Amino acid sequence: MRVSPLVRDDRARALSFLDVKGVFARLERDVLPFHKISCEVVSSSEPESGKMGLGNPPEVTVDKTWIHAAPGLRSELVCRVMADPQARVEWVFQDRPVVTSSRVIALSINEKNTLLIRSVRASELGHYTCKASNMMGHSQQVVELSGEGFRN
């Protein structure tokens, strides 16, 4: 029984390979830009199908899109990022990366990413963007830290 690997890209085009080393070299060069591929083992008797995931672009969700705050209070902004390979996560405020300190802390545990602001300042009220990126793509979501009536 002869078995030959067959890889299909997201347009169902077949890409054949002679050996495992060639498979990975070709995947890296020609297939990864397609983002979705599946592998199928084809033999002369009967085909067996299997999926091989090479990764996914990040998917960002937020627990709350609007959080009420006031100067002097503690606030937590949370986004959840699902990605393979793991994504780089960055919080942005007013088009600039958030600078962390002992008062402004960025935490990441599994897919949960938290921006903890101890003692919020009026100048920190506004829209925060949770940005995630990996080699497969990028995504983002916005959280508003609102202190209606407190903003300067």
N, C-alpha and C positions, 0 to 999 in steps of 0.2 A: 504494500500500500504506500503510495507516494503522497506526502503531505506538503503543501506549499502555503505559506502565509499570504493572506490577502488583506490589505488595509483599504478601507473605503473612507474618502473624505466626506465632508458634509454635503457634497453634491453627488454622492454615490458613485464617484469615479473610483475604479479599482487601481490600486498601486501594488504591484508585486515586488517581492524581494527575494534574494537568493540566500541570505543568511541573517542571523540575528544582529550581527554588527552592522550590516547594511540597513536593516530595518531602522535602527535608532539613528543612524547617520542621516538617512532619508527623511525620517520623521522630523528631526531637528531642522533640517534645511528646507523641506518642501511642504510638510503637512501642518506643522504647528500654527502657521498663520490662519488655518481654517477653523481652529478652536475645537471642533467636534470631529472625532474619528471613531470608528469602531473596527474591531478586528474579527476576522472570521477564519476558522481553520477549515480548509476544503480538502477532502480526500476523495479517492476514487469510489469509496463505498457510500458514505453519507456525510453531508456537511454538519458540522457542529458550530454553533454560534457562541460568541462571547464578546463582552464589551471590555475595552481597555480605555480607561480615562487618562488623558494627559493633563487634565486640569480644567479649571473653570475660572472665568473672570470673577472678581468680587461682587457679591450682592450685599448691599448695605441697607439695613432697616434701622429705624429709630423707635425706641419705646414710647416716646412722647415727642410731638413736633412743636409743642409749646409748653414752656415751663415758667410759672410765675415766680418772680424773685423780688427781693428788696435789698438795698444796700445793707451790708452787715450780716446777711443770712448766708447759709451754706447751700450750694446748689450742685446737683449732679446731672450732667448731660450724658446720655447713654446711646451708643449705636452698636449694632451687632453686625459683624462682618463674617460672611461665609465665603471662603475662597480656597482654591487648591491650584497652585501652591499658596501657602500662607501669604496674606497681603500685608503691605506696609500701610499703617493707618496714621493719618495726620488730622489734627483738629485745626481749623482755620477760622479766624475772626477778622472781619473787615479786610479781606483779601491778603491777610498775613498769617503765617503759622503762629499758633498760640505758643507763647513762651512759658515754659513750666517753671515752677519755683516751689518753695515750701508751702505756699498758699494756693497755687494753681497746679494740680497734679493730674497727669494722664496715666491711667491704669489700663492694663489689658490682661484679661483672664479668659483663655479660650477664645470664643467669638465675641465676648462682651468687652467693649471699649468704653471707658468712663472718663469724662473730664470732670474732675472734682474741683470746685471753686469754693474755697473757704473765705467767708466774709466778702461777699460780692460787692464790687464797687459800681457806682452808677455808670461809669465809663465802660464797664464790661457788659452792659445790657445790649442786646442786639441778636443778630443771626450768626450762629456757629455752623460750620460745615464739617461733617465727618467725611473725609476723603480716604478711599482705599484703592490701592493699586498693586498689581502683580504683573508678571510677564504675559498674562492672558488678557489683561484689560484693566479698566478702572470703573469706579462707581462712587457716588456721593449722595448724602442726604443732609438736609438742613434742620436745625433745631433752633427755635427762637427762645432766648432767655429774656422774658419780658418783665419789666418793672413799671408797668403803666403808672404814670404820675410821678415816677422817681427819676426818669432819664433826664440828663442835662442837655 
